Amino acid sequence: QSLAEFDDDGEGRWGSLSGAIENNVRAKTFANFLRTGQVLRRSEVPFATYNEYLPGVIGFSNELERYAIKRASDKDARSVMVCKNVVELINSQLMLFDFRNGPIRHRYDSMKYVVRKMEDTLFELSLVHEIFDPEVMEDANSTSKNEEVMQDADAPTILDLQEFDQMRQEMEAFDEKRDIVIKKCRDLQK
C-alpha cells in the first residue's frame, strides 16, 4: 500500500507512520537547506499532511540549532547568523497559526527555546572579539532583511510563505468544522 492511499483519519496514518513521515520531512528539509539554502516546500513532500509537515519543519529548526552550535564551535559566525535568521523566519510564520492544544502546539512550544539558543550563541560569539567580523554583528542587529523577505511573498525566499498561508487556512477550516461538530454534539446532550 502506498503512502498516498493512507487516509488522514485511517489508523495507519497516525502513530509510527506519521512519526516516520515527520522525521523524513525533518531530514529532507535539513539536507535541502544545506544544499540550496531553502526550506523544503510542502509540495516537495506530497505524501506529508500539514500535521506531519509542520512538526517536520519544527524538527528541522531543532536540527539547525544543533548545526549552528557546531558552526559556532568552528568560529563560523556567518553560518550561525544564517541559521538564526531562518529559524526566526520559520517562527514568525508559525506564530500566525492557531495550534490550539494539540501535538503540533507542544512541538511548536520548543521554537522559542530554539530562537533563544540561537540568539545566545550569537551573543557568545560576539564576546570573542578576534573571531567576530563587525559586519556580521551589524547584520545580527538588523532585522530589516527578515522583514523584507516576509513582506515580499513573490520574491524567491528561504521559506514558501504562500504554502504556509495555505496550510494555515486548511487548519482554520478544519478547526471550524471540528467546532461545529463539537457544538452539535453538545446540543444533543442538552
Backbone as ProteinMPNN parsed JSONL, in Angstrom:
{"seq_chain_A": "QSLAEFDDDGEGRWGSLSGAIENNVRAKTFANFLRTGQVLRRSEVPFATYNEYLPGVIGFSNELERYAIKRASDKDARSVMVCKNVVELINSQLMLFDFRNGPIRHRYDSMKYVVRKMEDTLFELSLVHEIFDPEVMEDANSTSKNEEVMQDADAPTILDLQEFDQMRQEMEAFDEKRDIVIKKCRDLQK", "coords_chain_A": {"N_chain_A": [[0.852, -1.181, 0.0], [0.6, 2.193, -0.869], [1.875, 5.366, 0.369], [0.161, 7.417, -0.319], [-2.297, 6.223, -0.312], [-3.082, 5.989, 2.282], [-5.359, 7.285, 4.506], [-5.954, 10.39, 6.183], [-7.545, 10.033, 8.416], [-7.368, 7.393, 8.799], [-6.293, 4.485, 10.589], [-3.677, 3.662, 10.108], [-2.288, 5.946, 9.427], [-1.672, 7.508, 11.619], [0.532, 7.46, 14.422], [3.303, 5.335, 14.167], [3.813, 5.551, 11.384], [3.116, 8.198, 10.756], [4.92, 9.524, 12.42], [7.296, 8.671, 11.243], [7.086, 9.929, 8.779], [7.189, 12.617, 9.567], [9.844, 12.661, 10.535], [11.136, 12.126, 8.152], [10.505, 14.422, 6.687], [11.834, 16.307, 8.276], [14.55, 15.481, 8.003], [14.904, 15.565, 5.186], [14.387, 18.264, 4.74], [16.454, 19.484, 6.144], [18.706, 18.502, 4.734], [18.128, 19.572, 2.211], [18.238, 22.28, 2.828], [20.956, 22.594, 3.451], [22.02, 22.117, 0.946], [20.718, 23.984, -0.793], [19.97, 26.264, 0.606], [17.374, 26.768, 1.191], [14.166, 26.18, 2.705], [12.573, 23.093, 2.546], [9.79, 22.732, 0.487], [6.323, 22.114, 1.144], [4.996, 20.983, -0.973], [6.971, 19.511, -2.121], [7.136, 17.257, -0.695], [4.809, 15.439, -1.123], [3.374, 13.426, 0.126], [3.142, 14.102, 2.746], [1.03, 15.34, 5.233], [-0.268, 18.497, 6.472], [-0.212, 18.195, 9.179], [1.949, 16.61, 9.541], [3.993, 17.759, 8.104], [4.45, 20.321, 9.295], [5.354, 19.698, 12.024], [7.666, 18.42, 11.165], [9.111, 20.531, 10.025], [9.477, 22.055, 12.292], [11.081, 20.288, 13.69], [13.249, 20.383, 11.958], [14.117, 22.962, 12.543], [15.121, 22.536, 15.085], [17.237, 20.887, 14.376], [18.734, 22.734, 12.937], [19.501, 24.387, 15.013], [21.307, 22.728, 16.419], [23.188, 22.391, 14.401], [24.043, 25.046, 14.099], [25.297, 25.467, 16.538], [27.432, 23.733, 16.277], [28.708, 24.979, 14.115], [29.35, 27.362, 15.371], [31.221, 26.472, 17.194], [33.234, 26.028, 15.463], [33.883, 28.555, 14.899], [32.408, 29.966, 12.975], [30.739, 32.48, 12.332], [29.051, 33.638, 10.429], [27.533, 31.499, 9.364], [26.105, 30.768, 11.632], [24.59, 33.049, 11.919], [22.997, 32.943, 9.596], [21.524, 30.611, 10.128], [20.147, 31.426, 12.425], [18.557, 33.495, 11.368], [16.921, 32.044, 9.614], [15.548, 30.348, 11.379], [14.188, 32.272, 12.875], [12.545, 33.308, 10.865], [10.956, 31.071, 10.216], [9.735, 30.726, 12.705], [8.312, 33.138, 12.872], [6.362, 32.727, 10.949], [5.049, 30.473, 11.95], [3.933, 31.543, 14.21], [1.638, 32.712, 13.332], [-0.234, 30.765, 13.183], [-3.0, 29.026, 14.72], [-2.576, 26.823, 16.884], [-3.909, 25.598, 18.892], [-4.487, 23.248, 21.515], [-2.761, 20.859, 20.914], [-0.839, 18.152, 19.427], [0.923, 19.432, 17.604], [1.11, 21.932, 18.71], [2.494, 21.424, 21.078], [4.981, 20.741, 20.08], [5.588, 23.077, 18.745], [5.965, 24.834, 20.854], [8.604, 24.487, 21.559], [10.0, 26.092, 19.852], [10.495, 28.73, 20.747], [12.565, 28.349, 22.498], [14.549, 27.446, 20.819], [14.969, 29.702, 19.205], [15.878, 31.452, 21.179], [18.228, 30.129, 22.002], [19.752, 30.341, 19.695], [20.096, 33.112, 19.561], [21.534, 33.484, 21.937], [23.825, 32.019, 21.323], [24.923, 33.529, 19.24], [25.427, 35.866, 20.668], [27.35, 34.956, 22.486], [29.375, 34.346, 20.693], [29.961, 36.915, 19.857], [31.297, 37.91, 22.004], [33.831, 37.01, 21.805], [36.228, 38.652, 20.59], [38.324, 38.52, 18.609], [37.522, 36.713, 16.667], [35.208, 37.583, 15.566], [33.578, 39.17, 12.999], [32.961, 42.551, 12.425], [31.005, 43.366, 10.539], [29.282, 41.198, 10.414], [28.193, 41.311, 12.933], [26.726, 43.672, 12.734], [24.79, 42.822, 10.901], [23.517, 40.986, 12.525], [22.18, 42.553, 14.339], [20.331, 43.755, 12.788], [17.077, 43.591, 11.614], [15.927, 44.064, 9.27], [16.363, 42.648, 6.895], [15.028, 40.195, 7.293], [12.43, 41.185, 7.571], [11.968, 42.246, 5.022], [11.952, 39.918, 3.455], [9.744, 38.609, 4.544], [7.709, 40.357, 3.876], [7.589, 40.46, 1.096], [6.15, 38.29, -0.69], [6.326, 37.318, -3.251], [8.934, 37.298, -4.028], [11.881, 35.278, -4.482], [12.329, 33.149, -1.823], [13.572, 31.942, 1.325], [11.722, 30.463, 2.562], [8.58, 29.172, 1.672], [6.147, 31.286, 1.695], [3.531, 31.435, 0.797], [2.676, 28.781, 0.759], [2.718, 28.269, 3.492], [0.696, 30.012, 4.31], [-1.447, 28.778, 3.019], [-1.512, 26.296, 4.359], [-2.156, 27.211, 6.896], [-4.718, 28.226, 6.438], [-6.022, 25.84, 5.742], [-5.873, 24.501, 8.187], [-7.408, 26.218, 9.774], [-9.913, 25.965, 8.529], [-10.43, 23.264, 9.029], [-10.518, 23.346, 11.831], [-12.783, 24.951, 12.194], [-14.801, 23.259, 11.187], [-14.544, 21.155, 12.993], [-15.254, 22.46, 15.359], [-17.959, 22.963, 14.847], [-18.999, 20.362, 14.797], [-18.458, 19.594, 17.432], [-20.063, 21.441, 18.784], [-22.622, 20.66, 17.888], [-22.739, 18.113, 19.0], [-22.736, 18.733, 21.698], [-25.126, 20.127, 21.828], [-26.927, 18.057, 21.427], [-26.677, 16.704, 23.785], [-27.871, 18.322, 25.622]], "CA_chain_A": [[0.0, 0.0, 0.0], [1.419, 3.399, -0.953], [1.568, 6.397, 1.361], [-0.969, 8.219, -0.781], [-3.541, 5.505, -0.052], [-3.449, 6.133, 3.686], [-6.215, 8.432, 4.777], [-5.629, 11.099, 7.417], [-8.314, 9.504, 9.532], [-7.126, 5.961, 8.91], [-5.446, 4.105, 11.713], [-2.287, 3.531, 9.687], [-1.651, 7.238, 9.22], [-1.18, 8.023, 12.886], [1.479, 6.571, 15.082], [4.664, 5.204, 13.655], [3.925, 6.059, 10.013], [3.107, 9.653, 10.813], [6.21, 9.913, 13.003], [8.338, 8.443, 10.242], [6.955, 10.979, 7.765], [7.737, 13.832, 10.186], [11.305, 12.536, 10.53], [11.551, 12.239, 6.762], [10.423, 15.85, 6.347], [12.924, 16.971, 9.005], [15.837, 15.138, 7.392], [14.949, 16.095, 3.817], [14.45, 19.723, 4.813], [17.817, 19.841, 6.561], [19.602, 18.232, 3.604], [17.816, 20.556, 1.177], [18.748, 23.578, 3.282], [22.415, 22.603, 3.303], [22.315, 22.167, -0.489], [20.154, 25.116, -1.536], [19.702, 27.423, 1.452], [15.93, 26.968, 1.281], [13.38, 25.189, 3.427], [11.833, 22.221, 1.639], [8.372, 23.085, 0.375], [5.396, 21.006, 1.406], [4.685, 20.344, -2.258], [8.069, 18.609, -2.463], [6.869, 16.024, 0.062], [3.354, 15.4, -1.292], [2.759, 12.43, 0.996], [3.048, 14.644, 4.107], [-0.064, 16.259, 5.534], [0.259, 19.622, 7.247], [0.021, 17.69, 10.536], [3.258, 15.955, 9.537], [4.976, 18.695, 7.561], [4.794, 21.37, 10.264], [6.29, 19.181, 13.031], [8.937, 18.16, 10.499], [9.811, 21.815, 9.901], [9.901, 22.413, 13.651], [12.237, 19.416, 13.933], [14.34, 20.963, 11.173], [14.623, 24.107, 13.31], [15.958, 21.964, 16.14], [18.473, 20.45, 13.713], [19.506, 23.946, 12.637], [20.106, 24.836, 16.272], [22.487, 21.888, 16.659], [24.15, 22.729, 13.353], [24.593, 26.37, 14.41], [26.234, 25.313, 17.659], [28.645, 23.134, 15.693], [29.384, 26.024, 13.334], [29.907, 28.318, 16.335], [32.447, 25.885, 17.751], [34.236, 26.198, 14.404], [34.033, 30.011, 14.778], [31.77, 30.381, 11.724], [29.652, 33.358, 12.767], [28.1, 33.87, 9.331], [26.603, 30.363, 9.302], [25.22, 30.881, 12.79], [23.666, 34.137, 11.599], [22.034, 32.434, 8.612], [20.639, 29.677, 10.839], [19.279, 32.22, 13.307], [17.57, 34.19, 10.543], [15.965, 31.06, 9.098], [14.704, 29.924, 12.499], [13.285, 33.387, 13.183], [11.556, 33.386, 9.791], [10.02, 29.96, 10.429], [8.965, 31.035, 13.914], [7.363, 34.224, 12.585], [5.238, 32.148, 10.21], [4.311, 29.573, 12.839], [3.188, 32.357, 15.173], [0.362, 33.076, 12.723], [-1.137, 29.619, 13.305], [-3.682, 28.782, 15.989], [-2.373, 25.387, 17.046], [-4.737, 25.114, 19.996], [-3.728, 22.432, 22.462], [-2.584, 19.559, 20.295], [0.55, 17.702, 19.285], [1.761, 20.427, 16.926], [1.328, 23.009, 19.682], [3.55, 21.014, 22.006], [6.259, 20.844, 19.363], [5.824, 24.495, 18.456], [6.441, 25.494, 22.07], [10.069, 24.405, 21.62], [10.602, 27.081, 18.951], [11.006, 29.903, 21.469], [13.859, 27.975, 23.075], [15.498, 27.383, 19.705], [15.29, 31.093, 18.863], [16.69, 31.992, 22.277], [19.548, 29.493, 21.963], [20.476, 30.931, 18.566], [20.489, 34.463, 19.976], [22.595, 33.331, 22.938], [25.029, 31.552, 20.635], [25.5, 34.696, 18.561], [25.955, 36.765, 21.694], [28.592, 34.37, 22.987], [30.388, 34.54, 19.653], [30.344, 38.33, 19.808], [32.198, 38.187, 23.121], [35.179, 36.618, 21.402], [36.472, 39.73, 19.633], [39.233, 38.256, 17.5], [36.936, 35.877, 15.615], [33.928, 38.1, 15.107], [33.629, 40.208, 11.982], [31.989, 43.6, 12.774], [29.892, 43.394, 9.589], [28.345, 40.151, 10.81], [27.485, 41.81, 14.114], [25.723, 44.621, 12.258], [23.705, 42.018, 10.342], [22.801, 40.336, 13.629], [21.317, 43.534, 14.989], [19.385, 44.28, 11.808], [16.004, 42.665, 11.248], [15.312, 44.539, 8.035], [16.404, 41.602, 5.87], [13.918, 39.273, 7.558], [11.172, 41.867, 7.309], [11.804, 42.334, 3.574], [11.587, 38.59, 2.964], [8.393, 38.286, 4.983], [6.732, 41.232, 3.251], [7.522, 40.252, -0.342], [5.895, 36.86, -0.88], [6.619, 36.925, -4.624], [10.379, 37.165, -4.196], [12.388, 33.957, -4.09], [12.624, 33.216, -0.396], [14.03, 30.748, 2.021], [10.517, 29.77, 3.006], [7.444, 29.463, 0.801], [5.142, 31.91, 2.553], [2.198, 31.112, 0.288], [2.322, 27.447, 1.244], [2.407, 28.382, 4.914], [-0.646, 30.602, 4.386], [-2.403, 27.75, 2.608], [-1.637, 25.336, 5.465], [-2.876, 27.889, 7.981], [-6.125, 28.264, 6.046], [-6.531, 24.47, 5.86], [-6.056, 24.211, 9.613], [-8.539, 27.009, 10.257], [-11.136, 25.349, 8.004], [-10.626, 22.032, 9.788], [-10.928, 23.726, 13.189], [-14.174, 25.405, 12.136], [-15.646, 22.067, 11.053], [-14.489, 20.43, 14.266], [-16.046, 23.223, 16.329], [-19.375, 22.743, 14.533], [-19.33, 19.007, 15.253], [-18.462, 19.621, 18.902], [-21.253, 22.188, 19.21], [-23.797, 19.82, 17.644], [-22.724, 17.034, 19.997], [-23.141, 19.325, 22.977], [-26.553, 20.442, 21.735], [-27.665, 16.805, 21.596], [-26.605, 16.297, 25.189], [-28.662, 19.238, 26.462]], "C_chain_A": [[0.896, 1.241, 0.0], [0.99, 4.405, 0.104], [0.349, 7.208, 0.97], [-2.305, 7.549, -0.467], [-3.977, 5.594, 1.404], [-4.245, 7.403, 3.866], [-5.769, 9.075, 6.079], [-6.326, 10.493, 8.619], [-8.099, 8.005, 9.719], [-6.158, 5.65, 10.033], [-3.98, 4.073, 11.327], [-1.558, 4.855, 9.575], [-1.066, 7.796, 10.506], [-0.193, 7.037, 13.48], [2.807, 6.531, 14.368], [4.815, 5.725, 12.231], [3.99, 7.577, 10.008], [4.427, 10.177, 11.383], [7.348, 9.746, 12.017], [8.291, 9.52, 9.152], [7.5, 12.299, 8.306], [9.265, 13.801, 10.168], [11.862, 12.666, 9.124], [11.553, 13.696, 6.323], [11.577, 16.601, 7.003], [14.259, 16.733, 8.311], [15.965, 15.705, 5.98], [15.07, 17.615, 3.814], [15.853, 20.174, 5.191], [18.799, 19.635, 5.408], [19.385, 19.252, 2.488], [18.358, 21.931, 1.555], [20.263, 23.656, 3.116], [22.821, 22.709, 1.832], [21.924, 23.496, -1.124], [19.967, 26.386, -0.717], [18.221, 27.719, 1.596], [15.283, 25.844, 2.08], [12.579, 24.396, 2.4], [10.356, 22.598, 1.648], [7.509, 21.864, 0.668], [5.072, 20.267, 0.113], [5.792, 19.388, -2.706], [8.021, 17.309, -1.657], [5.352, 15.807, 0.051], [2.653, 14.394, -0.387], [2.576, 12.94, 2.42], [1.848, 15.579, 4.226], [0.52, 17.442, 6.297], [0.526, 19.211, 8.691], [1.353, 16.95, 10.657], [4.348, 16.912, 9.055], [5.413, 19.72, 8.61], [5.673, 20.851, 11.405], [7.657, 18.836, 12.432], [9.768, 19.425, 10.355], [10.282, 22.294, 11.277], [11.118, 21.565, 14.043], [13.466, 19.893, 13.173], [14.953, 22.151, 11.909], [15.514, 23.634, 14.452], [17.285, 21.463, 15.572], [19.358, 21.652, 13.396], [20.183, 24.492, 13.883], [21.382, 24.042, 16.55], [23.589, 22.194, 15.643], [24.826, 24.07, 13.657], [25.592, 26.29, 15.561], [27.539, 24.697, 17.168], [29.424, 24.18, 14.904], [30.009, 27.067, 14.262], [31.192, 27.77, 16.946], [33.588, 25.939, 16.74], [34.471, 27.675, 14.086], [33.492, 30.552, 13.45], [30.523, 31.207, 12.053], [28.617, 33.581, 11.668], [27.083, 32.732, 9.223], [25.619, 30.4, 10.461], [24.169, 31.948, 12.527], [22.591, 33.668, 10.618], [21.03, 31.51, 9.299], [19.654, 30.433, 11.726], [18.188, 32.914, 12.499], [16.508, 33.234, 10.005], [15.009, 30.62, 10.206], [13.729, 31.037, 12.875], [12.196, 33.527, 12.124], [10.503, 32.282, 9.942], [9.126, 30.264, 11.627], [7.932, 32.131, 13.646], [6.156, 33.71, 11.81], [4.393, 31.246, 11.104], [3.498, 30.342, 13.875], [1.817, 32.755, 14.633], [-0.685, 31.966, 12.847], [-1.808, 29.62, 14.673], [-3.636, 27.276, 16.218], [-3.26, 24.767, 18.117], [-3.894, 24.243, 20.908], [-3.59, 21.015, 21.917], [-1.114, 19.219, 20.151], [1.46, 18.724, 18.596], [2.076, 21.567, 17.885], [2.468, 22.661, 20.635], [4.922, 21.099, 21.34], [6.606, 22.304, 19.084], [6.382, 25.225, 19.678], [7.963, 25.456, 22.193], [10.746, 25.485, 20.778], [11.177, 28.28, 19.703], [12.358, 29.604, 22.105], [14.937, 27.887, 21.997], [15.937, 28.796, 19.325], [16.211, 31.683, 19.927], [18.108, 31.422, 22.255], [20.387, 30.073, 20.831], [20.963, 32.338, 18.918], [21.632, 34.398, 20.982], [23.908, 32.908, 22.294], [25.708, 32.705, 19.909], [26.103, 35.676, 19.56], [27.29, 36.245, 22.218], [29.712, 34.506, 21.966], [30.871, 35.988, 19.619], [31.3, 38.698, 20.939], [33.65, 37.835, 22.803], [35.585, 37.543, 20.254], [37.311, 39.323, 18.428], [38.617, 37.403, 16.398], [35.692, 36.491, 15.002], [34.121, 39.27, 14.165], [32.584, 41.275, 12.322], [30.798, 43.676, 11.821], [28.84, 42.354, 9.948], [27.538, 40.614, 12.014], [26.424, 42.823, 13.718], [24.526, 43.884, 11.674], [22.868, 41.386, 11.446], [21.822, 41.293, 14.286], [20.26, 44.099, 14.055], [18.342, 43.23, 11.474], [15.388, 43.049, 9.915], [15.327, 43.48, 6.942], [15.26, 40.621, 6.061], [12.59, 39.917, 7.224], [10.916, 41.98, 5.811], [11.346, 41.002, 3.006], [10.145, 38.276, 3.326], [7.349, 39.141, 4.28], [6.566, 40.951, 1.761], [7.39, 38.768, -0.645], [6.226, 36.403, -2.297], [8.111, 36.729, -4.868], [10.811, 35.75, -3.837], [12.847, 34.028, -2.631], [13.14, 31.888, 0.117], [12.848, 29.844, 2.322], [9.37, 30.147, 2.076], [6.286, 29.975, 1.655], [3.723, 31.591, 2.096], [1.757, 29.729, 0.749], [1.989, 27.475, 2.733], [1.028, 29.006, 5.112], [-1.714, 29.567, 4.038], [-2.602, 26.721, 3.729], [-2.417, 25.946, 6.627], [-4.368, 27.931, 7.677], [-6.76, 26.875, 6.139], [-6.801, 24.12, 7.322], [-7.257, 24.966, 10.175], [-9.86, 26.412, 9.786], [-11.45, 24.059, 8.764], [-11.122, 22.347, 11.199], [-12.379, 24.202, 13.223], [-15.134, 24.224, 12.043], [-15.684, 21.286, 12.36], [-15.333, 21.136, 15.324], [-17.543, 23.033, 16.105], [-19.818, 21.37, 15.035], [-19.407, 18.97, 16.775], [-19.708, 20.328, 19.414], [-22.513, 21.345, 19.026], [-23.874, 18.68, 18.659], [-23.173, 17.554, 21.358], [-24.628, 19.649, 22.98], [-27.404, 19.186, 21.931], [-27.711, 16.37, 23.06], [-27.462, 17.159, 26.094], [-30.067, 18.758, 26.655]], "O_chain_A": [[1.841, 1.326, 0.783], [-0.104, 4.316, 0.662], [-0.415, 7.641, 1.833], [-3.329, 8.224, -0.366], [-5.13, 5.302, 1.722], [-3.834, 8.474, 3.418], [-5.265, 8.397, 6.974], [-5.765, 10.445, 9.714], [-8.591, 7.418, 10.683], [-5.306, 6.469, 10.379], [-3.122, 4.423, 12.138], [-0.329, 4.887, 9.624], [-0.053, 8.493, 10.47], [-0.122, 5.887, 13.047], [3.367, 7.567, 14.007], [5.856, 6.293, 11.901], [4.83, 8.167, 9.328], [4.98, 11.157, 10.885], [8.257, 10.575, 11.957], [9.33, 9.964, 8.663], [8.193, 13.023, 7.591], [9.905, 14.796, 9.827], [12.929, 13.245, 8.921], [12.488, 14.153, 5.665], [12.223, 17.432, 6.366], [15.01, 17.675, 8.061], [17.004, 16.256, 5.617], [15.774, 18.185, 2.98], [16.378, 21.132, 4.625], [19.63, 20.501, 5.138], [20.345, 19.738, 1.89], [18.875, 22.657, 0.706], [20.787, 24.683, 2.684], [23.841, 23.317, 1.507], [22.69, 24.071, -1.897], [19.821, 27.47, -1.281], [17.842, 28.792, 2.067], [15.781, 24.719, 2.126], [11.978, 24.971, 1.492], [9.755, 22.76, 2.71], [7.928, 20.725, 0.459], [4.894, 19.049, 0.12], [5.569, 18.547, -3.577], [8.782, 16.378, -1.92], [4.689, 15.967, 1.075], [1.448, 14.507, -0.161], [1.921, 12.28, 3.226], [1.676, 16.492, 3.419], [1.675, 17.398, 6.721], [1.38, 19.795, 9.358], [1.824, 16.696, 11.766], [5.479, 16.876, 9.538], [6.607, 19.957, 8.79], [6.663, 21.503, 11.737], [8.681, 18.947, 13.106], [10.984, 19.399, 10.541], [11.362, 22.871, 11.402], [12.063, 22.066, 14.652], [14.587, 19.818, 13.676], [16.171, 22.327, 11.899], [16.536, 24.253, 14.752], [18.33, 21.599, 16.209], [20.576, 21.598, 13.563], [21.303, 24.998, 13.819], [22.417, 24.621, 16.88], [24.77, 22.248, 15.988], [26.038, 24.21, 13.49], [26.616, 26.973, 15.55], [28.622, 25.096, 17.596], [30.648, 24.262, 15.007], [31.081, 27.595, 13.967], [32.139, 28.518, 17.186], [34.761, 25.901, 17.111], [35.168, 28.009, 13.128], [34.056, 31.483, 12.876], [29.403, 30.695, 12.05], [27.426, 33.699, 11.956], [25.896, 32.982, 9.013], [24.438, 30.098, 10.291], [22.999, 31.777, 12.87], [21.41, 33.966, 10.798], [19.824, 31.62, 9.073], [18.468, 30.108, 11.766], [17.025, 32.919, 12.902], [15.328, 33.581, 9.949], [13.8, 30.532, 9.99], [12.563, 30.764, 13.163], [11.048, 33.83, 12.451], [9.305, 32.535, 9.809], [7.91, 30.081, 11.569], [6.806, 32.058, 14.138], [5.045, 34.206, 11.994], [3.165, 31.257, 11.023], [2.483, 29.843, 14.362], [0.926, 33.1, 15.41], [-1.876, 32.201, 12.639], [-1.267, 30.138, 15.65], [-4.535, 26.545, 15.802], [-3.344, 23.544, 18.229], [-2.697, 24.486, 21.055], [-4.23, 20.086, 22.409], [-0.249, 19.912, 20.687], [2.627, 18.865, 18.959], [3.183, 22.106, 17.874], [3.302, 23.508, 20.955], [5.904, 21.487, 21.973], [7.764, 22.71, 19.176], [7.191, 26.142, 19.533], [8.549, 26.307, 22.862], [11.929, 25.767, 20.965], [12.235, 28.791, 19.333], [13.198, 30.494, 22.237], [16.099, 28.215, 22.241], [17.126, 29.058, 19.145], [17.205, 32.334, 19.607], [19.077, 32.152, 22.465], [21.592, 30.273, 20.986], [22.097, 32.707, 18.612], [22.589, 35.168, 20.891], [24.977, 33.383, 22.677], [26.931, 32.84, 19.959], [27.167, 36.245, 19.317], [28.243, 37.008, 22.375], [30.863, 34.751, 22.327], [32.05, 36.251, 19.381], [32.029, 39.685, 20.842], [34.575, 38.313, 23.46], [35.318, 37.251, 19.088], [37.018, 39.758, 17.314], [39.149, 37.374, 15.288], [35.172, 35.973, 14.014], [34.768, 40.256, 14.517], [31.414, 40.933, 12.495], [29.693, 44.014, 12.246], [27.642, 42.601, 9.803], [26.341, 40.344, 12.108], [25.338, 42.839, 14.297], [23.381, 44.266, 11.914], [21.649, 41.266, 11.316], [20.753, 40.882, 14.738], [19.384, 44.845, 14.491], [18.68, 42.108, 11.095], [14.424, 42.422, 9.475], [14.396, 43.416, 6.139], [14.591, 40.253, 5.095], [11.712, 39.269, 6.655], [9.778, 41.83, 5.366], [10.447, 40.961, 2.166], [9.402, 37.736, 2.506], [6.213, 38.699, 4.104], [5.487, 41.186, 1.216], [8.387, 38.071, -0.835], [6.393, 35.204, -2.524], [8.5, 36.058, -5.824], [10.191, 35.098, -2.997], [13.66, 34.878, -2.268], [13.134, 30.87, -0.575], [12.968, 28.619, 2.333], [9.21, 31.318, 1.731], [5.547, 29.196, 2.257], [2.813, 31.489, 2.919], [0.591, 29.529, 1.09], [1.077, 26.779, 3.18], [0.273, 28.578, 5.985], [-2.757, 29.495, 4.689], [-3.732, 26.322, 4.013], [-3.235, 25.277, 7.259], [-5.19, 27.698, 8.563], [-7.907, 26.745, 6.566], [-7.825, 23.52, 7.65], [-8.031, 24.418, 10.96], [-10.823, 26.357, 10.551], [-12.605, 23.798, 9.1], [-12.035, 21.692, 11.702], [-13.116, 23.898, 14.16], [-16.154, 24.187, 12.731], [-16.741, 20.814, 12.778], [-16.042, 20.488, 16.094], [-18.31, 22.95, 17.064], [-20.888, 21.236, 15.629], [-20.326, 18.376, 17.338], [-20.338, 19.871, 20.367], [-23.376, 21.316, 19.904], [-24.96, 18.327, 19.119], [-23.909, 16.878, 22.078], [-25.311, 19.474, 23.989], [-28.477, 19.248, 22.532], [-28.673, 15.745, 23.504], [-27.753, 16.767, 27.224], [-30.856, 19.415, 27.334]]}, "name": "protein", "num_of_chains": 1, "seq": "QSLAEFDDDGEGRWGSLSGAIENNVRAKTFANFLRTGQVLRRSEVPFATYNEYLPGVIGFSNELERYAIKRASDKDARSVMVCKNVVELINSQLMLFDFRNGPIRHRYDSMKYVVRKMEDTLFELSLVHEIFDPEVMEDANSTSKNEEVMQDADAPTILDLQEFDQMRQEMEAFDEKRDIVIKKCRDLQK"}
